[in-house]
Amino acid sequence: MNTRAPAVEARQLIKTYPGEVTALSGLDITVEPGTVFGLLGPNGAGKSTTVKILTTLARPDSGTATVAGHDVLRHPDRVRRAIGVVAQSSGADPVATGRENLRLQGRLHGLKGAGLSRRVAELLDRFKLADAAGRQVKGYSGGMRRRLDVALGLVHRPEVLFLDEPTTGLDPEARTAMWDEIARLAGDEGLTILLTTHYLEEADRLAERIAIVDRGRLVVEGTPDGLKGELRGDAIHLELREAVGQAGRTLLKGSLRGVPGVYEVLFDDAQGRRVSVRADDGAAAMPALLGALERAGVGVAAATVARPSLDDVYLRYAGRRYSEAEAEGADGLALAGATGGAR
């Protein structure tokens, strides 16, 4: 049995910003040592605020948090020595070279002499930046800059590495390369990694455990496979030709639940045009579902059957599709930026 203390632990974190913007509403998370933990949620869900608190860059209104065994409020200096942070925006000096950035970061952490030179050379080689080490960072591609950011976070060999949206803005090839590197870091070095992301595929591929956050609260936590496994059977996604009003939705849900093998029916958009149905056997249930809709006078524009995904998990626990939450989060971020709020 694992008796080691959690690498990261937060209890009942609450954080509000001016204008009564609630970023966190009683968030709890626990990250075991040597694991990749994914904090998954749409933009504006509170992920970056959580990272700011855990890395001592912000104070919660209430709640407690420890990182590497140190309280973030009582011993922030100890926390900072124990962590590496890769923020959403690059922290590298664009007019310095890659090697100069790494050497400066090392000196800030007390490294010097031959030890610093060896560590810089090791990281340049590991992240495939050796050939570009003498070039100014402003000439790097997006993928190269992101690899340098991760290398900067690892110079002092931290116990816990925070990756805040590490692949945002990268092209698919660079994103895949970054995923491979994160997996190697966790596997080869046993590093504890807290990864925040709004990419469902990224969380599914990299994280051993995930916490799904929505509107500043934790909605569910578990392993990706375990959470998907809780949704037995198949997901049937129906796009209706016309929107259905609130009263019509209640009647339609009753009709669809009456189909043999169906055990869950959810309207997953505010307009009432998308319906998600869970059934023991999606292919077998599909003809009866389409028949029930036809009898109700509701036309179907598209219908698909799929195995459970993290999108289905999000819908089950948050009550809306992830794409809908993403759109709402984008609108919220624009408003927060205009009013001085934060994510």
Residue, then its C-alpha position, 0 to 999 in steps of 0.5 A: m500500500n502506498t503510504r507516501a504523502p500526496a505530491v499535491e493536495a488541495r481542499q475546498l479552494i475558493k477564489t473570486y475576482p472583482g465583479e463577483v467572478t467566481a473562479l473556484s468554488g470549493l475545489d478538491i484535488t489529490v495528486e499521488p507522487g510519480t503520476v500524471f494528473g490531468l485537470l480537464g475543463p473548458n477555458g474559464a473553468g478555473k484550471s489556471t487559477t488552480v495552478k496559480i494558487l498551487t504555484t504560490l502566484a495567487r492566494p485563495d480566499s479560503g481553503t488549503a493546499t500543499v505541494a511536495g509536502h509544503d503549505v503554499l501559504r505558510h511556506p511558499d519559498r519551499v514550494r517554489r524550490a520544489i516545483g517547475v512551472v510551464a505557464q501558458s505564455s512562454g517565459a523565455d527571453p526572446v532575444a537571448t539564445g536557448r542556451e543562455n535562457l537555460r543557463l540563466q534559469g539554472r543560476l537562479h536556482g543556484l546551479k553553477g560551474a560544470g554542473l550547470s553546463r552539464r545540465v544545460a547540455e543534457l536538456l538541449d540534447r533531450f529536447k532536440l534543441a542542441d543545433a539551435a542552442g546558439r540562436q535567439v529564441k525569437g527565431y524558434s518555431g512554436g514547437m521549439r519554444r514550447r520544448l524550451d519552456v519545458a526544459l526551463g521548468l526542469v533545470h533544477r530537477p523539481e519534484v513536481l512539474f506544472l504544465d498549464e495548457p502545454t500544447t495550446g497553439l501548437d500544430p498537430e505534429a508539434r502537439t504529438a511530439m510534446w505528448d510523447e515527451i511528457a509521457r517520457l518524463a513521467g515514465d523515465e524519471g517518475l516525475t509528478i506532473l500536474l497537467t491542465t488542458h482543455y483537450l479531451e484527447e490530451a487528457d485521455r492519452l497522458a493522464e493516469r487520473i483526471a479531475i474534470v472541472d466546470r465553472g470552478r467546481l470539481v464534477v468528477e475524478g477518476t481514471p479515464d478508462g474508469l470514468k468511461g467504463e462507468l457509462r455502460g453500453d453505447a452512446i447514441h447521438l441524435e441531431l434533430r431537424e428542428a429545435v424542441g421546446q422545454a415541454g416537448r423535451t420532457l415528452l420526448k424523453g419519456s418516449l425514448r426511455g420507453v425503447p427497450g435497452v435505453y436507460e438514459v436520455l439527455f438533451d445536451d444543448a440549450q437549443g434543444r436540437r441534440v439528444s444523447v441516448r445511452a443504450d445497452d446495444g446502440a445498433a439494436a436500439m437505433p431503429a426503435l429510437l428513430g421510430a419513436l421520434e417519427r411517431a412523435g413527429v420529430g425529424v432526425a438530421a443525423a444519428t451516430v453510435a459510439r463507444p463512451s468517450l470523455d465527452d460523454v463523461y463530461l455530459r453525464y456529470a456536467g449536464r452539457r456537451y464539452s463543445e457547449a462549455e468551451a463556447e461559453g468559456a470563450d465568451g466568459l474569458a472575453l468578458a473577464g478580460a474586458t472587466g479585469g477578471a481572471r480565468 
